[in-house]
């Protein structure tokens, strides 16, 4: 039973990381489209 629980924990962790990276990728893409900076700062 421990092997099944470990497998589900790993799948859950991968799903969370994929979700966060997906959101960040969408944010980067939208910022490139709108010409903004990624985290709202002004670099100049």
N, C-alpha and C positions, 0 to 999 in steps of 0.2 A: 504493500500500500504506500510505503514511503516513496517509492520510485514514481508512482503516479502523481503524488502531491508535488514532488520536485519538478516533474515535467510541466505540470500546470503553473507552478510558480515561474518557471523560466519562460513559458509562453506568455504569461501575464506581463512580465518585465519587458519582453521584446515588444509586445503590443503597445505598452505605454511609451517606450522610447520611439517607436515608429510613429505614434500619434503626435508626439511633441516635435519630432523632426519634420513631419508633414506640415504641421502648422507653421513652423519656422520657414520652410521652403515656400509656402504660399505667401508669407509675409515678405520674404526677400523678393519674390517675383512681383508682387504688387508695388513694392517700393521702387523697383527698377522701372516699372511702367510709369509711375507717377513722378519719378525723378527725385524722390526724397532720400533722406538718410535712414538707415535701418532702425536705429533706436531713438529717433527723434532729436538727436543732437545736431549741433551746427559745427562742422569741422573747421570752417574757415574763420 
